[in-house]
Amino acid sequence: MTTTKKGVKFPSSIKLVLFLVLFTASALLTMFQPIWANIPLNIIIPALLLMFMEMVFFERLKLSTLICMRLLVVVTVFGLFSGPTCVKIVLVLWMINILEATITDLSKKHYLNAITGFVLTLSLFTFFTQQNLSSWNGVYYSLFFNGTVGTICWIISYTLWNWDFVSFDFPPSIAKLHLAVLASPIVGALITSNPGLWFILRGNSLTTAGVTEIAFKKKIDKSLESERMTNFVEKVHTFPVQLTLMILNVLLVAVPALVL
């Protein structure tokens, strides 16, 4: 830790931990409080950003999709949608969300990561089970992919794929931030001892992270700059690593689907 004229300067590792705590706490709070916490944090604040902040098309599309998913929870709590209908819409939005990133990967010739994206998109069709469609408990939903082991495998595959996508499309500093973003729903699922809650925690934490990233983009980019992370991203983008990641991610999705 070093000091400057402006005060204390925290190491980037400490900043990542603070971001992780923020995203995890917000995700859990808005999951258990879909009205009093979810509406102001995940709907009103992001909507204000959409109206008043400058952002690229992808950021605007992502934030709009996340707001729709959080709004869907609210209207379901008020009984305007049934639980099964809510879960069906959530799964469709998940497909769109992954597919839009996959198409971006294709357009930029990141073919190996795009393969994983397509596999993850197709695997979501298997989530339309009676167990998942009946998982709404009046406040939140809990989704599973071929049991607990299959769900954990799917989460790992999605996490690796999504970080790879972010590392291709954004600066290394943002890829570093997304270590906390992607760890957040995993930590939340561990705290609740329920991997099925990862899905709603992922949406909640990503909304908070999106708001934070868009609102403080320049500050985050500068404060998390790291030559070590830049070198790490470059190594990850090499063909042998990309091929290994693609094979691993596909196996993580395919093995539970075929065996369990």
C-alpha positions in Angstrom: 0.0 0.0 0.0 1.4 3.4 -0.9 0.3 6.9 0.0 0.0 9.9 -2.3 -1.0 13.5 -1.9 -4.6 12.4 -2.6 -4.5 9.9 0.2 -4.2 6.1 0.4 -3.8 4.1 -2.8 -5.1 0.5 -2.5 -3.4 -2.4 -4.4 -5.6 -3.7 -7.3 -6.0 -7.0 -5.4 -7.7 -5.2 -2.5 -9.9 -3.3 -5.0 -11.0 -6.6 -6.6 -11.9 -8.0 -3.2 -14.0 -4.8 -2.5 -15.7 -5.1 -5.8 -16.4 -8.8 -5.1 -18.0 -7.9 -1.7 -20.1 -5.2 -3.3 -21.4 -7.3 -6.2 -22.1 -10.3 -3.9 -23.8 -8.3 -1.2 -26.0 -6.5 -3.9 -26.8 -9.8 -5.6 -27.9 -11.5 -2.4 -29.8 -8.5 -1.1 -31.8 -8.0 -4.4 -32.5 -11.7 -4.6 -34.1 -11.9 -1.1 -35.7 -8.4 -1.5 -37.1 -8.3 -5.0 -39.1 -5.2 -4.3 -37.4 -2.9 -1.8 -33.8 -3.6 -3.0 -34.3 -4.9 -6.5 -36.4 -2.0 -7.9 -34.1 0.9 -6.8 -30.7 -0.9 -7.4 -31.4 -3.1 -10.4 -34.1 -1.1 -12.3 -34.3 2.6 -11.4 -30.5 3.3 -11.3 -29.7 1.3 -14.6 -32.7 3.0 -16.3 -31.3 6.4 -15.3 -27.9 5.4 -16.8 -29.6 4.4 -20.0 -31.2 7.8 -20.3 -28.3 10.0 -19.3 -25.0 8.2 -19.8 -23.1 7.7 -23.0 -22.4 4.1 -23.8 -21.7 1.9 -26.8 -24.4 -0.2 -28.4 -23.4 -3.5 -26.7 -23.4 -1.9 -23.3 -26.8 -0.4 -23.9 -28.2 -3.7 -25.2 -26.7 -5.6 -22.3 -28.0 -3.2 -19.7 -31.5 -3.1 -21.3 -31.7 -6.9 -21.2 -30.6 -7.0 -17.6 -33.3 -4.5 -16.6 -35.9 -6.5 -18.4 -34.9 -9.6 -16.4 -35.0 -7.8 -13.1 -38.3 -6.2 -14.0 -39.7 -9.6 -14.8 -39.0 -10.7 -11.2 -41.0 -7.7 -9.9 -44.0 -8.4 -12.1 -43.9 -12.1 -11.1 -43.8 -11.2 -7.4 -46.9 -9.1 -8.0 -48.7 -12.0 -9.7 -48.8 -10.5 -13.2 -46.8 -13.5 -14.5 -46.9 -17.1 -13.3 -43.7 -18.7 -11.9 -43.3 -21.1 -14.9 -43.8 -18.2 -17.4 -41.2 -16.2 -15.6 -38.7 -19.0 -15.8 -39.4 -19.6 -19.5 -38.8 -16.0 -20.3 -35.6 -15.9 -18.2 -34.3 -18.9 -20.1 -35.1 -17.3 -23.5 -33.4 -14.1 -22.4 -30.4 -16.1 -21.3 -30.2 -17.7 -24.8 -30.4 -14.3 -26.4 -27.7 -12.9 -24.1 -25.3 -15.7 -24.8 -26.1 -15.8 -28.5 -25.4 -12.1 -29.0 -22.0 -12.5 -27.4 -21.3 -15.6 -29.6 -22.2 -13.7 -32.7 -19.8 -10.9 -31.7 -17.1 -13.5 -31.3 -17.8 -14.8 -34.7 -17.8 -11.4 -36.3 -14.3 -10.9 -34.8 -13.1 -14.3 -35.8 -12.8 -15.7 -32.2 -14.1 -19.0 -33.5 -13.1 -21.3 -30.7 -14.8 -19.3 -28.0 -17.8 -18.9 -30.3 -18.1 -22.8 -30.4 -18.5 -22.8 -26.6 -21.1 -20.0 -26.9 -23.2 -22.1 -29.3 -22.9 -25.2 -27.1 -24.0 -23.2 -24.0 -26.9 -21.7 -26.0 -28.1 -25.1 -27.2 -27.7 -26.6 -23.7 -30.2 -24.1 -22.3 -33.0 -26.0 -24.2 -32.5 -28.8 -21.7 -33.3 -26.4 -18.8 -37.0 -26.5 -19.7 -37.8 -29.2 -17.2 -40.7 -29.5 -14.8 -38.3 -29.1 -11.9 -37.0 -25.8 -13.3 -40.4 -24.4 -14.4 -41.7 -25.1 -10.9 -38.7 -23.6 -9.1 -40.3 -20.1 -8.5 -40.9 -19.8 -4.8 -42.6 -16.5 -4.8 -39.4 -14.4 -4.5 -36.8 -16.0 -6.7 -36.1 -19.1 -8.8 -33.5 -21.9 -8.6 -32.4 -23.6 -11.9 -30.5 -26.9 -12.3 -28.8 -28.6 -15.3 -29.0 -32.4 -14.9 -28.6 -32.3 -11.1 -26.1 -30.5 -8.8 -22.9 -31.8 -10.5 -24.2 -30.9 -13.9 -25.2 -27.5 -12.7 -21.7 -26.9 -11.3 -20.1 -28.1 -14.6 -22.3 -25.7 -16.6 -21.5 -22.8 -14.3 -17.7 -23.4 -14.7 -18.1 -23.6 -18.5 -20.1 -20.5 -18.7 -17.7 -18.6 -16.4 -14.6 -19.5 -18.4 -16.4 -18.8 -21.7 -17.7 -15.4 -20.5 -14.4 -14.2 -19.1 -12.7 -15.2 -22.4 -15.3 -13.2 -24.3 -14.7 -10.1 -22.0 -11.0 -10.4 -22.4 -11.3 -10.3 -26.2 -13.8 -7.4 -26.4 -12.6 -5.1 -23.5 -9.3 -3.8 -22.1 -7.3 -6.0 -19.7 -8.4 -3.8 -16.8 -12.1 -4.6 -17.5 -11.1 -8.3 -17.8 -9.6 -8.0 -14.4 -12.7 -6.4 -13.0 -14.7 -9.3 -14.4 -12.8 -11.7 -12.2 -14.8 -10.2 -9.4 -18.0 -10.0 -11.5 -17.9 -13.7 -12.4 -16.7 -14.8 -8.9 -19.6 -13.0 -7.2 -22.5 -15.3 -8.1 -20.3 -18.3 -7.3 -19.6 -16.9 -3.9 -23.3 -16.2 -3.4 -24.2 -19.8 -4.4 -21.6 -21.1 -1.9 -23.0 -18.9 0.9 -26.5 -20.2 0.2 -25.3 -23.7 -0.4 -27.4 -23.8 -3.5 -25.8 -23.8 -7.0 -29.2 -23.4 -8.5 -29.4 -19.8 -7.2 -26.3 -19.0 -9.3 -28.5 -18.0 -12.2 -30.5 -15.3 -10.5 -27.4 -14.2 -8.6 -25.5 -13.9 -11.9 -28.2 -11.6 -13.3 -28.3 -9.4 -10.1 -24.6 -9.1 -9.7 -24.1 -8.4 -13.4 -26.6 -5.6 -13.2 -24.7 -4.0 -10.3 -21.4 -4.5 -12.1 -22.7 -3.1 -15.3 -23.9 0.1 -13.5 -20.6 0.4 -11.7 -18.5 -0.2 -14.8 -20.5 2.2 -17.0 -20.7 5.0 -14.4 -17.0 4.8 -13.4 -15.5 3.4 -16.6 -12.5 5.7 -16.9 -11.6 5.5 -13.2 -11.9 1.7 -13.2 -9.9 1.3 -16.4 -7.0 3.4 -14.9 -7.1 2.0 -11.4 -7.0 -1.6 -12.5 -4.4 -1.3 -15.3 -1.8 -4.0 -14.9 1.1 -5.2 -17.0 0.8 -8.6 -15.5 -2.9 -8.8 -16.5 -2.1 -7.6 -20.0 0.5 -10.3 -20.4 -1.9 -12.9 -18.9 -4.6 -11.9 -21.4 -2.2 -12.2 -24.3 -1.2 -15.7 -23.2 -4.9 -16.8 -22.9 -5.5 -15.6 -26.4 -2.9 -17.9 -27.9 -4.2 -20.7 -30.1 -3.2 -23.6 -27.8 -4.8 -22.0 -24.7 -8.0 -21.2 -26.7 -8.2 -24.7 -28.1 -7.8 -26.2 -24.6 -10.4 -23.9 -23.2 -12.9 -24.7 -25.9 -12.5 -28.5 -25.5 -12.7 -28.2 -21.7 -15.8 -26.0 -21.8 -17.6 -28.3 -24.3 -16.8 -31.3 -22.2 -18.1 -29.6 -19.0 -21.4 -29.0 -20.7 -21.6 -32.3 -22.7 -20.5 -34.8 -20.1 -23.3 -34.1 -17.5 -25.9 -33.9 -20.3 -24.9 -37.4 -21.6 -24.0 -39.2 -18.4 -26.1 -37.9 -15.5 
